[in-house]
Amino acid sequence: MRVAKIVLLLSASLGLAACGSTPGTRAVTGGLLGAGAGAGVSAVTGGRPATGALIGGGVGAVGGAVTH
């Protein structure tokens, strides 16, 4: 559980650092970071990394596209 918290904190830090200047670049960087974070968290918690990557990538892309 402690490792999962560390991974979540690191992924949140990376997400905040990956700002882009257009919605497209924010969507791409958010999707990539979300996919990596989702796969990592899923692997650490005993889930399927591919499923975590898909969910994290989707959430990251949408989050990056709608933020300013």
C-alpha positions, 0 to 999 in steps of 0.5 A: 500500500505504501508503494502505491501511495508513492507511485500516485504522488509521483504520477500526480507530480509528473502530471502537473509538470507536463503542461502544454500550450495547446489542448492537443499537446496537453491531451497527448502528454496527459494520456502518456503520463496517465498510461504509465501511471495507470500501468504502474499502479495496476502492477503494484496493486496486483491488477492487470497493467494493460487495463491500468494503462488503458484507463489511466491513458484515457483519463489523462488524455481527457484531463489534459484536453479539458484543462487550461 
